[in-house]
Amino acid sequence: MKKYDIAAFIWPAYTGDEPRTRIFWPEGIGEWQSVKAMTDKGYKGCRWPRIPLWGYENEADSKVMEKQIECAVSHGVNVFIYDWYWYDNRPFLENCLNDGFLKAENNTEMKFCLMWANHDATHLWDKRNSDKDLSTVIWKGVVTPEVFSEICDRTIEKYFSKENYYCIDGCPVYMIFDIDNFIRSFGTSDECKKGIEAFRQKVIAAGFKDLHLQIIHWRNRIFNWLADSDTMKGATSAEMYGFLGADSVTSYNWGCSTDFDGDYTEVTDKYIDAITKEAKSLNIPFYPNISVGWDNNVRFNNFVPGVIENNTPENFRIACEKVKAFADASIGNGVMKAPFITVNSWNEWTETSYLQPDDLYGYGYLEAINEVFNKTK
């Protein structure tokens, strides 16, 4: 049985320690405010409220994270991928990583890495306004080349330098959520390529073999929005990734490759089918994802279509088996260079896609991960 690195995304908003979170959640407990406010309105496939068995804990507390690390590792989750933000010319929501995970006494028992969530911040996080206004941008995800250089320096110094930062073949893994905003940060794909090359040189100068740049893949498409003068205008996803020098791709959740709505077992098969085709066309490793579910209605007062139904722990276990089979085959034919599988997610309560135990299924999702990836057969 192959030993896989199971890497769960972490949404670092379950804390009030970052003062700017009060823009969205004025009660001072982060997005727990939205979770606690959710009631059962008879949504399709929805069973709310759901209560976290651990309570509404401050995940920027190192003692809280010590418990979570122990639980994750004992169930086969050995990597945390922290969503990382830069808004208003400074980092945002770093507390859960800096004060929670990195100050936990047992943090070296598992690895971690960063995904720069460089999307715009809107009223999606503010339940008071989400139904009526998602177009207003509070903070832009686009930065300048100079700011990106600063981000690179900070990332290498504060995070890559940690012994438990996750690497593939000796190269620290750094994910980019929004490839479009990333290119916009440099003006053209040509300048973006130069920015990536400069990042690589910084990483090598810091003593690493190289950088492993992983992009969140949002379906195969054509980059038609680029300026006419851009070298890569009209490029396919494969061509753009190749031009930029990306090392691999993964999914943030199954919605990256298929319609994320309906019966969980059907969506599982659609995702596997989609990434099987996409992986063949991209010419770089495609590290698959396991999504626990999807229902974003926690963030809204009125119903928003797009709900995953029937995502029981048993069906989730079957999905894990199918994703593992994809990964086994990909490693077997040399496509995947590392036994790396992402999971959405550890704690996305407001998207109803979490591994953490609740009052509905208990530890069911974690037990499914453990059964498929951690136990010998």
N, C-alpha and C positions, 0 to 999 in steps of 0.2 A: 504493500500500500504506500503510495507516494505521500510524503508529508507536505502539506500545503501551508503557506502563510495566509491566514485569513485576516484581512484588513478591513476593519469597520470604520466608516466615516463617522466623525463626531461633529455635531452642530453645537458650537460652544456658547450658546445663548442662555443656558440655564444657570444664570448667575446675575446678581445685581451689582457685582463689584465693579463693572465697567460703567462709569457715570453716564455715558452717552446712550446706554440702552434705554434710559428713561424717556427718550424721544418716542420710542415705540411702546414701552411697557412701564408706565409711570409708577407702578406699585413697588418697583425696586427688587423684583424677583426674576427678572429676565422674562423669557417667553413661557415660563411656567404660568404667567398671568393668563395667557390664552388657553393653555391646557386646562387650568382650573375653571375657566369660564365656560367650557364646552358642555352643552347639555344634549340629550337625545332628542333630536327634532324629527326622527323618523326617516333619516337619510337612507338611501339605498345602500344596503350592505354595511351600514354603520351601526356600531354598538358603542355609544358614548353615554355618559362619561366613562373613560378608562382611568383607573387609578394606579399609579406606579407603586409597586410593592415596597420600594425603598423610600417612598415619600417624595416630596418636592425638594430635593436636596440641592445645595449649592455646589455645583460641579467645579468651582474654582477653589474648593476646600481640599487640601491635600489628603486629609483623613477620609473624606468621601471617596476620593479617587483611589486610595489604597484598597478599599473594599471592592470598587469596580474593577480595578486591575486584576485582583485575585480571582474574581468571578469570571472575567473575560478569559484569562489564561487557562483556568481550570476547565473551561468549556471549549477550548480550541481556538479562541480569538486571540491572536498574538501580535497584532499590529493595530494601532489607532491612527487613522488619517484625520488630522485636524483641519477643518475648514478654516482658512486663514484670510483675513480681510485687511485692506488698506483703504481707508476713506478719510476725506478731509485732511489729507497730507500727513497721516499718521496711522499706525496700526489700530485695529478695532477688534474687540473680543479676543484678545490674547490671554485674558486672565485664566481661563480654564486650562490652557496649556502651560502657561508660565507658573501659575500659583497652585494649580490643581495637580496636573499630571507630573510635571517636572520636579515638584517638591514632595511628591509621594515617595515614601521610603522604599517602596518596592517597584519603582518605575522601570528599573533596569530589567525586570522580568519580562517586559515586552518591548517591542519596537514602536516607533512612531514616525510619521512623515507628514508633510504639508501639502494641501491642495489650496492654491491661491484662488479663492472664490471671487473672481474679479468681475462679477456682474454688478449692475447698478442696484442701489438700495432704493426701494420704493415703499409705498404704504402697504405692501403685502404683509409686512410684519406688524402692522398696526390695525388691530381688529376694529378700531373705532372708525377707520377710513377705508378699509380694504374693499368693501362692497361697492363704494362709489368712486374710488380714485386709485387706480394702479398705474396711471400714466405719469404722475408727478415723480420726478427723480429727486430723492433726498440727497444722495451722494452718488457721484459717477464712479463706475469701476475702471474707466480709462484713466491712465496716469501719463506722465511724460517719460521720455527715455532717461532723463536725469533721476526721476523718482524711482524708476525700475532699477537703475544701478544702485540706488540707496537700499532698495528692497533686497537686492542680491547680497549686498554686503551684510545687512542685518541677518538675513537667513543663514548665510554661511557661518557667521560668528556665533549666533545665538542657538542655532538648531543643528546644522550639519555637523558642528563640532562635537555634539553629544555622541557618546559611544553607542547609544541605542537608536540612533537615527537609522531608518531603514534604507538599505542599499541593495541594488541589483548589480552583481558582478563588480563590487567595490565602488559603485557610483551612486551617490545619494539621489533618491527618487524625489522629483519635484513635479507636482501636477498643476496644470492650468485648466481652470473650469471653462472659461469663455474664450475660445480661440479668436473670435471676431473682435472682442474688446481688446485682446492682447495685441493683435495686429494694429488696431486703431491707435493704440498707445504710442506706436512708432510712426504712424502716418502711412507707411507702405509696407508690403511684405518684405521688400528688400532691406529696409531699415530694421524691420523686426528680426530678420535673419542675423543681421549684424549684432543686435542686442542679445540674442541667444548665444552667439559665438563669444561675445564678451563675458557673458555669465559663465560659460564653460571655462574660459581662461581663468576667471576668478576662482572657480572651484578647483581647477588643477593646481593653481598657485597655492591654494590652501592645503595641498597635500593629497588630494583625491585623484583617483584614476581619471575620472571625467564626471560629467553630469548625466543623469538619466532623466530626460525630459519626457514626461507622460502627459498626453493631452486627453481631456474628456471628449470622446467622439460623439458628435450629434448627427448621426446618420450620414450616409454618403450623399454629397451634394456638390454644387458648383458655387464657387466664390465669385458671384457676379456683382456684388456690391462694391468691389474695389474700384478705385479711380482708374480711368482709362490709361493713365500713365504707369500703372502698377504692372510690373513684370508678370505677376501671377493672376491677373484678372481673367476669370473664366476657368481657373484651375479646378480640378476635381479634389476631393478630400485627400486622396492618395498623393496627388501631385503636390498639394500644399504641404502636407506633412513631410514629404520627401525634401521639398525645397527648404523648409525651415530646419530640417535635421532632427525631427522628433524621433525619440527612441521607441516609443510604444504608445498605445491608446488603451483606455478602459471606458466603462460606462459609469456615470454617477448613479443612475438607476435605470431600470428597464425602459423608462420613457425616452431614453436617448436613442433607442433603436426601434421601438414599436409603440403602438397606441396603448397607453397605460390605463385601461378601463375594462371592466368586465370580470369574468371568472378568472381567478388566479391561475388555475391549471392551464387554461387556454392561453393566457398571456405568457406563461412560462414557455410553452412550446413556440409561440410566436417570437419571443426574444431569442431563443436558441437558434431558430431558423434564420432570423435576421442577422445575428452576429456571425453565424457560420458563413453566410454569403459575404458579409462585409469584411470579415477577416481575410478572405481569399483575395479581395481586391485592394487591400491597403498596403501590402508589402512590408509591414512592420508588425511586431507582435501585438495581438489583441488580448488583453487580460480581462477575463469575463467578470461579470458582476452577479451577485445574488441580491435581489430586492425582496424585502419582507412584505411590502404591500404599498398601497397608496390611497390616501384620502386626505386632501388638503383642506377640508371643510372646517377644521379646527380654527383656521385663521379667518373665517368668514362668518357673517351672521345669516346670510342667505345661501341656499344650496348652490354649489358649483359642481357641474358635471365632471366626471372622471373619478370613479371610485373602484378600487379593487375589492372584489367579494370573494369569500371562501378561502382566504389565506390562513387557514388553520395551521398549527404546527406540523401536522401530518403532511399536508400539501406542501408546506415549506420544506420539509425534509426531502420530499420527492424532487422538488426544484433543486435543492442542493446536490442531489445525486446526478441530475441532468447537467448541471453546470460543471460538476466534477468530471463527468464523462467528456464534456467538451474540452476541459483543461487537460485531462489525461491524453486525449488525442493530439492536442496542440503541442504538448511537451514531447509526445512520442514522435511527431513529424518535424520537430525542431522549430516550430513557429513561436511558442512561448519559451523565453530564455530563463524564466524563474517560476517556481511554483507559487504564484501570486494570484489571489482571487480577492476582489473587493466586495464589500457588503454594504448595502444601504438599508439600515445604518445601525449604529449603536444606540442612538437616542433621538431620532427625528420624530418626536411625539406629535408635533403639529402637522406632519405629513403622514402620520400613522404608518410608519415604517421603522420599527425599532426592535432591537434584540432584548433590551432591558425587560425584566419581569414586570407583569402587570396583574391586575385582579381578574382578567379574563382567561389568559392562558398560562399564568404563572411563569415558570422558566422554560416553557415549551419550545420556544424558538432556539434558545441557547442549547437545550438538550438535543435538538435536531442537528445543530451545527456539530456538537460533540459526537453524536452518533455517526455522522457521515465522515467527518474529517479528523477526529481525534482518537477514535477507538479502532483498534486493530480487529480485523475480521478473519 
